Amino acid sequence: MRTQNFSTKIQRNNMWPNFIVCFQINNPTFITKKVYFRSLNFCSVSRGLLVLPKNLITCQSINHSFARGSRHCNIPYFDLIMNMIDFDPSSPEYAEMKSFSEVESLIAKFPNSSKAWMLGAVNYLKYGDVNKAKVLLQRGIKTINFREDEEKLNLWKALMNLEAYHVSREALLATFEEALKYNDTRKVYLHMLQLLINTEKTEELEIFKDKILKKFKTDKEVYLTLCEYYMKHGAKKEGRSLFERSLQCVSPKEHPDILGKFANLEYKYGDIERSLNLYEEILVKYPKRKDLKSIYIQVLKSQGQEERANSLL
């Protein structure tokens, strides 16, 4: 029977650890078929493509009976899978897990899914077992494939949340320092900042504010997060001071977003006149920002200034 070579493309999958999902893309007849391999020793990966030797694998028949085309093939074995089931954490079957064995079954089925591990941890917390929830999250971090950076980061964030809400300040800081070693530094810092705000740890936040502003002094998201916190809690002087500081430190191309965000903060938590003045400044300096102009029009209408709003249309 005539054989036909094919190329493949990677799709990450949480159901089978150490497997690569490959799609045949040059033959529409078999486009729905999937093959799962256990080893990557035989190939190289570049920009999402699984690069295979041309003579490595061939399709021999329409029912996908595959054969090895090279003596040097390092694939121990492969399986043909027709229907891949995606993990849905909101599914009713996972809503009420009644035993710890069900938790283990879930993470065994979806070992690379941070959602599965977190769902298991939440189940432990329902019964007040904080330690088991923590151990499970730590185990998940070690288990998830090293290529799944975001999935691992999700568990680090969940672990920090658990420490903040259920353990201690010291434990949270220790987990934060540990998370910095293995994850994107900026993402960890931003999560810690938001976590301290959400848990209203005022003393720790003031200390952390200086630390994060020193490390990310040109990051608009850091300034805007802190500005919102201070304005929302009535500390308008601190919020406005950070706003002015951000305009000095952050790149000018980010200024329209900063002005627009702070104008909205003044409108919601501060002074209406200051808000309107900032929007007017945006109109003059950045006339092409139609999105900010549209927001300003809505603000004017909410203040009963229909005539001024209509003049901008």
N, C-alpha and C positions, 0 to 999 in steps of 0.2 A: 504493500500500500504506500502511496506517495506521502512523504512527510513534509511538514511545513514549519519553518522556524517562526518564532514570534518574539516580540519585545514585551517588556513588562513595566508596570509602574507601581510604586509603593503606595499602599493605603494603610495608615496605622489602625491597629485593631486592639481592643481591650480584652477580647475573650480568650485568646490563646497566647500566653507569654512566649517570648522567644520565637514567634512565628512572624513571617513577613507575608503580607497579602499582596498577591501579584495579579494584575489584570492583563489579559491579552488584548492588545490595542490595534493590531494590524489586520485582524480578521473579524469582520462584523458578525460572522456566523457564530463565533464563540465569545462574543463580547460579555455575556452574562456569567461566564464561567470564572471560577477563582481557584487558585492553587495556593496551598500553604506550605512553606518550607521551614525547616528547623535550623538551618545553618546559613551563615553569611560568609563563611570562609572562602567560598568559591567565587565571590563576586566583589564588585566595588559599587559604592553608592555616590551619586553625584546629582545635586539639584533635584532630589525627589525621584530620580530614575535608578532602578536596579539594573546595573549593567552586567549582562551575562555573555559569556562566549557564544558565538553564533551556533556552534555545534553542540551546545550543552544540553538543551532540551528540545524535543520536537513533538509536535502534535500528530499522532498517528491515525486517529479516527475521530469521527464526529461525536462519539460518546466520551471523548477525552480520556482515552487510555494512553497515558504518557509513558515515555521511555527515556532513559538516560542516553544522551548522544555523545558522551565523552568518558573515557576511562578515568579521567582525573576529577570527575564530579564528586564533591564532598557532601552532597545532600544525603543524610542518613535515610530519610524516607519522606514522603509527602502524602497529603490527603486531598481529595477533591470535595469541596464544600459548595453546596448550591445556595443555601439560605443563611445569611449572616444576621443574627439577631442583635440589634443595638441595645445597650443598657439604658433603661429609662428609670431614673430614681423615683419619679413620681408615680410609677405604676402601683396599683393597689396591692399587688402581691408582696411589695416590700414595705408597705405602710405600717404594718403591725407584725414585726418579727417577734415571735413569742419565746424563742430560745436562742442561746448563744451558738448552738450548732447551726442555726439558720444564718447567723452572721458569718460564720466560717464558710458556709456553703456559698454565700453571696460573693465574698472576696476571692474564693477559689475559682469561681466562675468568671469574675471580672478583675483579675489581679492588677491590671494596669489602669484601672479607673479610680481616680481620686474620689469620685462621688460614691462609689461602692464602699470604700474604706471609711469615708465620713459618715455614711449612713449607718455603718456598723458601730462607729464611735457614738453617734447620737443614741443608738439603741442601748448602749451601756449606760449612758448618762441618764436615760429614762429611769433606770433602776438605781441611780446614785452612785454608780461605780466609776468614779473619775479616774482612778488609777488604771483600770482595764481599758478605758477609752484612750488614755494617753499612750499606753503600751501598744494598742492597736494602731494608732496613728504613726508611732515610731516604726512599727513593723512595716507599715505601708510604705513609708519613705524608703526603707531598705529594699522592699520587694519590687516596686515599680521600676520598669526598665529605665536605664540611665538616659536613654534618648528622650524620654518623656519629661522634659524640663518643666513644663507648665503643670503637669499632673503632680509632680513632686512638690512644686512650689505651693500648689493648692493645699497639700497636706501640711506643709510647714506653716502656712497661714492658719490652718485649722488648729494646729498644735499651739500656736501663739494665742489664738482666741481662747482655747481651753485653759491655758495658764493664766490668762488675764481674768477670766470670769470665775474660775473654779479653784485655782491654786494660789500662787503668791506673786508678789512683785519680783522677788529674786528669781523665781522660776521663769517668769516671763522674760526678764533681761537675759538670762542664761540661754534660753531658747532663741531669742533674737540674735544674740552673738553667734550661736551655732548656725542659724539659718543663713547668716551673711557669708559663711564659708562655702556654701554649696549652691547659692542662688544669685540671681541678678540683684546687685546691691540696692539699686534704686527702688525696685519693686518691693523689697523687704522693708526698706526705710519708709516708703509711702504707706505700706500696710500698718506698720508699727505706729505711725503718726495718726492714722485714722482710728486705729484700735484704742489708743490712749484718749482720743476725743470721744469715741463712743462709750467708753467705760468711765468717762469723767474723772480720770486720774490727773487732776490739775497739777499737782506738785511734779509728778513725773513728766507731764507734758511740757512744763516750763523749762525743765532741764533738757528735754529731748529737742525742743524747738531750736535752741542755740546750736545743738549738735547737727541737726539736719540742715539748717540754714548755712552752716559753715561748709558742709560737705556738698550741698546742692544749691549754691548761692545764685545760680542762673536758671533755676528750674521754676517755671511759672506755676506748675501744679502745686508745688510746696507752698508758695506764697498765697495762692488763692485758697488753698485748704485752710491755712492758718487765718487768713482774712475772714473767711466765712465763720470760722469758730469764734473769733473775737467779736465780730459784729453781731452774731446770733446771740451771744451771751452778754451783750450790752457793753462790752469793752471797746467802744468806738475809737478811742484814742489810739489803742494798740493796733486795731485793724487798719486805721487810716495811715498810721506810721509804716506798717508793713506794705501797704499799697504804694506809698511814695518810694519806699526802698526798692520794691520790685521794678519800678520804672527806671531806676538807676542801674540795676544789676542784670535784668533780663534783656535779651536781644530785642532791638526795636521792632522787628517783624512780629513779635509776640504782643506788642503793646495794644493793638486793637482788641484782642481777646481779654487782656487784663482790664482795660478800661470798661469793656462791655460787662464783664463779670462783676466788677466792683460797682458799677452804676446800678446793676440789679440788686447788689447787696445793700447799697444805700437806700434804694427804693423799698426793700423788704424790711430792713432792720435799722436804718439810719435816718437820714434827712432827705426829704423829697426834693428840695431845691438843689441839694448837692447832686442828687441822682440826675435831675434834668440837665444840670450844667455839664455833667460828664457826657451825657448823650449828645448834647449840642457840640461839645468838643470833638466827639467821634464823627459827627456829620461833617464838620469842617476839615478835619485831618484825614479822614478815611471815607470819602464819599462813595467808594465802590463797595463798601461793606453793607450790602442791601439787607443782610440778615439782622444786623444790629439796628439798622434804620427801622426795620419792620417791628422789632421789639420796642423801640422808642415810641413808635406810633401807638402801639397798644398801651404803653404806659401813659401817654398823653390822654388817650380816650378814657382810661380808668380814672384820671384826675379831672375829667370833665372839660378838657381843653380840645374840643372837637375841631374848632377852627384851625388851630395850629396843626393838629394831626392831619386834617384834610389838605392843608397846604403842602404837606410832605409827600402826598400821594402822587 
